[in-house]
Amino acid sequence: MCGYDKRAAIQRRRRISEKALFAISVIGGAAGMLAGMLLVRHKTRHWQFMVFVPLLIIAHVVIIVVWLL
């Protein structure tokens, strides 16, 4: 998603909204979002993404651990 959005930004095409990127992170895509952010250097200047995406990863791990116990 980050790679697509970054390419769309460079080519001045329609982009994925930040709300949609956050929504995908919340429903389980936070690890992929963080990997994409770091690999293509997309949204790394936005403090909201740099703070909340790692927090979502931690929350997802805690939920999975609690669910497995």
Helices and strands as residue ranges (DSSP letters): H 2-10, H 18-24, I 25-29, H 30-40, H 47-68
